[in-house]
Amino acid sequence: MNDNDLLTTLKLQSHAEQAPEWPASGRHILAQFDSESIVVYQAYRPAIADYAVKHQRFGGEFSFNRMSWIKPNFLWMMFRAGWATKEGQERILAVRIRRPFFDEVLAGAVASSFGVSGFGSHDDWKSALGSSEVRLQWDPDHDPKGNCLQRRALQLGLRGRTLRRYGTEEVLGIEDITPFVEEQRTHVASASDLVVPVERMYVPERQDAIAAVALDVLGTEVRGKRERLDANLP
């Protein structure tokens, strides 16, 4: 089976071959990326998806006045969308965006809750949350069947000018991968048959981006914030 068989431009590989290479725990960004771009996923109702694919940008019924969440981890998107079975999430889009923009988004991210934000005071966190256009959440990742894992999965909520840039200026391509998702949904029960996008651990080039989201990577300036977060993670 190859990319052409599945009608998607994503690089694909057996889940059984990839899973052993992924970290079992910790905060890591699993994503498909190259030197210039990174792929994130979103799930929408047909009207929004059709417009985005046709125009290769977001618009139409898509609202730039609300927060919109992006996920670089394919299986995390599948868990949240029920493999394209949940109402309003029937269409899965793979959105390729510029890496420098993604790193900029990471650098400006503020955690959704104070306990895992790394801020020393609630007031400081509230102030940062109010001024930031990027909301950060680290949630338990899940396997193809929906079982919770110890590894954390990243999702980012965008609003304001950042969301508009994401949807209109920084996007390099939008592909509807729903047929691929529907086909692979039939293989969820059999790990040997399931094919997923090739994903590797993504580490931003910007140190402030690494620190802002407290990635599990080496670095003295990151470690202190990680330790504060670890004390509050459930």
GIKAUR-V742597 format. One record per backbone hydrogen bond with DSSP energy under -0.5 kcal/mol. CO is the residue of the C=O (numbers start at 1). NH is the residue of the N-H. E is the energy in kcal/mol with one decimal. If there is no record, write none. Layout:
BEGIN
CO|NH|E + CO|NH|E
END
This chain:
BEGIN
2|6|-1.3 + 3|7|-0.5 + 3|8|-1.4 + 4|7|-0.9 + 11|198|-2.9 + 13|196|-2.7 + 14|18|-1.5 + 15|19|-2.9 + 16|20|-0.5 + 18|21|-2.1 + 18|22|-0.6 + 19|22|-1.3 + 24|151|-0.7 + 26|28|-0.8 + 26|152|-3.1 + 27|216|-2.4 + 28|30|-0.9 + 29|31|-0.6 + 29|202|-3.5 + 31|33|-0.6 + 31|200|-2.7 + 32|39|-2.5 + 36|99|-2.4 + 37|34|-2.5 + 38|97|-2.6 + 40|95|-3.4 + 41|71|-1.6 + 42|93|-3.2 + 44|91|-2.1 + 45|48|-0.6 + 45|49|-2.0 + 46|50|-3.1 + 47|51|-1.7 + 48|52|-2.2 + 49|53|-2.4 + 50|54|-2.4 + 51|55|-2.7 + 52|56|-1.5 + 52|57|-0.8 + 59|62|-2.1 + 62|64|-0.6 + 63|66|-0.6 + 68|158|-3.2 + 70|156|-2.3 + 71|41|-3.0 + 72|74|-0.6 + 73|77|-1.8 + 74|78|-2.2 + 75|79|-2.1 + 76|80|-2.1 + 77|81|-2.3 + 78|82|-0.9 + 78|83|-2.1 + 81|85|-1.6 + 81|86|-1.8 + 86|89|-2.2 + 91|44|-2.5 + 91|93|-0.5 + 92|177|-2.2 + 92|178|-0.5 + 93|42|-1.8 + 93|95|-0.6 + 94|96|-0.6 + 94|175|-2.4 + 95|40|-2.6 + 95|97|-0.6 + 96|172|-3.9 + 96|173|-1.2 + 97|38|-2.1 + 98|102|-2.0 + 99|103|-2.7 + 100|104|-1.9 + 101|105|-2.4 + 102|106|-2.4 + 103|107|-2.3 + 104|108|-1.3 + 106|109|-1.5 + 108|134|-0.5 + 110|136|-2.4 + 113|116|-0.8 + 114|117|-1.8 + 114|118|-0.5 + 121|125|-1.9 + 122|126|-2.7 + 123|127|-2.4 + 124|128|-2.3 + 125|129|-2.9 + 126|130|-2.1 + 127|131|-1.5 + 128|132|-1.9 + 133|159|-1.7 + 134|110|-1.9 + 135|157|-2.9 + 136|112|-2.1 + 137|139|-0.6 + 137|155|-2.0 + 139|153|-3.8 + 141|149|-3.0 + 143|146|-2.3 + 147|143|-2.3 + 150|26|-0.7 + 151|141|-3.2 + 152|28|-1.0 + 153|139|-2.6 + 155|137|-1.9 + 156|70|-2.7 + 156|158|-0.5 + 157|135|-2.8 + 158|68|-2.4 + 159|162|-0.9 + 159|163|-1.2 + 160|164|-2.0 + 161|165|-2.5 + 162|166|-2.4 + 163|167|-2.5 + 164|168|-1.5 + 164|169|-0.5 + 165|169|-1.9 + 165|170|-3.0 + 167|58|-2.6 + 170|98|-1.5 + 173|96|-3.0 + 175|94|-2.9 + 175|177|-0.8 + 177|181|-2.4 + 178|182|-2.9 + 179|183|-2.0 + 180|184|-2.6 + 181|185|-1.9 + 182|186|-0.7 + 183|186|-0.9 + 184|187|-1.7 + 185|188|-0.9 + 187|190|-1.4 + 189|191|-0.6 + 190|193|-1.3 + 190|194|-1.1 + 191|16|-0.8 + 194|15|-2.8 + 196|13|-2.4 + 200|31|-2.3 + 201|203|-0.5 + 202|29|-0.6 + 206|210|-1.6 + 207|211|-2.4 + 208|212|-2.1 + 209|213|-1.5 + 210|214|-0.6 + 210|215|-1.8 + 215|217|-1.8 + 219|222|-0.7 + 219|223|-2.0 + 220|224|-1.1 + 222|226|-2.2 + 223|227|-2.4 + 224|228|-1.6 + 225|229|-2.2 + 226|230|-3.0 + 227|231|-1.3 + 229|232|-1.8 + 229|233|-1.4
END
